[in-house]
Amino acid sequence: MIHIRNGREGEGELLGEIGVRAWRKAMTPIGEADAMVDAARSAFFNFAQSKWLTITVIEWNGQAAGWAAREALDENISDFWVDPDFTGHGLGSALLAALEKEMAEQGLEKAQMQTHSGNVDAIGFFQKHDYIIHWLSVAYNPKLDRDVPSVGLSKSLISEDPGLYGSV
């Protein structure tokens, strides 16, 4: 059973470990995840511990299975992580739908996110949910000591109402 809830104070370690497992899978195409895992674990823990108010958690049968964050509580999805052990159950789709609903209820007109361009699973997932790639950027990553390309995707949250033409 799927349950979506707000993040809770004190969940930094739990959510951090979910983030690390999902991040390692996402890093496979660009490599070097093993060399960066300690720094990633620390970053995930610190983020989840300090920004828990911006986190939405998805549970599967009572167990936290993924989470997403809108760090500035705006249209940007800053984090989106589903534990690889829980993929294939529609959890990502349910989590994304919950975020989009929340953003639309806040009056935001679009949702957007970015990921590295080699993360074909994430890009495919978001495109399947009507996100469109709007930009490609290349930025130097000092931890990898190389340029890393990323893509930005977005989706309109405004439903198109065709309306009626003429008098009714």
Summary of the structure (lengths in Angstrom):
residues: 168
radius of gyration: 17.1
end to end distance: 45.3
largest distance: 66.5
contacts: 472
relative contact order: 0.15
helix: 38%
strand: 30%
